Amino acid sequence: GRQKRSDSLTKDVVEDEDDEDDYEHPQLPETVFVNKTGSYEVESIFKEKFPKGIPDGLYCIRKSGSKCGQVFVVWDQPENKVRNYRIFEMGSKVYLDAELKFTDLGSLVEFYCKNTLPNHDRLRLQLPFGYTPPSR
């Protein structure tokens, strides 16, 4: 079987099918993956974390409740609600929109930090949930 390795750097050992995703993207801190399946649950943890108002473009990745796979949950500030984007996987590619496929989640996130999300005129990924930028 698999041996759990715990070193002093990682708080939790995350069991994952493939270990190719060990490199880190600044837009994908571990905290961005939340162990929730409902968008209402995510909305409540967003509200808990930001009682004075949730910043536009705050996002996390949750497990899909009905299908296997993952879902981006993005806060739409002007509409005051969360928007869900299913993350599709085909072969080794990931995508939200079939027109634009990416080699990994990090590249997808990077793209949607700079470009608007599918079927939206202004919403972008802006702040990964739980990430505190290093103070300069």
Solvent accessible surface area in square Angstrom, and as a share of the most:
residue,aa,sasa,rsa
1,G,133,1.28
2,R,139,0.51
3,Q,169,0.75
4,K,146,0.62
5,R,152,0.56
6,S,91,0.59
7,D,70,0.36
8,S,119,0.77
9,L,166,0.83
10,T,58,0.34
11,K,194,0.82
12,D,97,0.50
13,V,51,0.29
14,V,103,0.59
15,E,92,0.41
16,D,61,0.32
17,E,161,0.72
18,D,68,0.35
19,D,76,0.40
20,E,136,0.61
21,D,88,0.45
22,D,95,0.49
23,Y,120,0.46
24,E,127,0.57
25,H,38,0.17
26,P,97,0.61
27,Q,37,0.16
28,L,20,0.10
29,P,19,0.12
30,E,99,0.44
31,T,68,0.39
32,V,0,0.00
33,F,87,0.36
34,V,17,0.10
35,N,123,0.63
36,K,67,0.28
37,T,64,0.37
38,G,12,0.12
39,S,28,0.18
40,Y,164,0.62
41,E,52,0.23
42,V,0,0.00
43,E,39,0.17
44,S,59,0.38
45,I,34,0.17
46,F,0,0.00
47,K,102,0.43
48,E,136,0.61
49,K,107,0.45
50,F,53,0.22
51,P,114,0.72
52,K,206,0.87
53,G,45,0.43
54,I,9,0.05
55,P,45,0.28
56,D,37,0.19
57,G,0,0.00
58,L,1,0.00
59,Y,0,0.00
60,C,0,0.00
61,I,2,0.01
62,R,25,0.09
63,K,104,0.44
64,S,18,0.11
65,G,57,0.55
66,S,105,0.68
67,K,111,0.47
68,C,120,0.72
69,G,32,0.31
70,Q,57,0.25
71,V,9,0.05
72,F,0,0.00
73,V,0,0.00
74,V,0,0.00
75,W,4,0.01
76,D,0,0.00
77,Q,76,0.34
78,P,93,0.58
79,E,100,0.45
80,N,99,0.51
81,K,91,0.38
82,V,19,0.11
83,R,66,0.24
84,N,67,0.34
85,Y,29,0.11
86,R,83,0.30
87,I,6,0.03
88,F,73,0.30
89,E,120,0.54
90,M,113,0.51
91,G,81,0.78
92,S,95,0.61
93,K,78,0.33
94,V,19,0.11
95,Y,21,0.08
96,L,17,0.08
97,D,47,0.24
98,A,63,0.49
99,E,151,0.68
100,L,69,0.34
101,K,81,0.34
102,F,25,0.11
103,T,91,0.53
104,D,36,0.18
105,L,28,0.14
106,G,2,0.02
107,S,36,0.23
108,L,0,0.00
109,V,0,0.00
110,E,67,0.30
111,F,60,0.25
112,Y,4,0.01
113,C,29,0.17
114,K,140,0.59
115,N,56,0.29
116,T,55,0.32
117,L,2,0.01
118,P,20,0.13
119,N,160,0.82
120,H,38,0.17
121,D,125,0.65
122,R,86,0.31
123,L,0,0.00
124,R,86,0.31
125,L,1,0.01
126,Q,87,0.38
127,L,46,0.23
128,P,11,0.07
129,F,24,0.10
130,G,24,0.23
131,Y,74,0.28
132,T,112,0.65
133,P,84,0.53
134,P,104,0.65
135,S,113,0.73
136,R,282,1.03
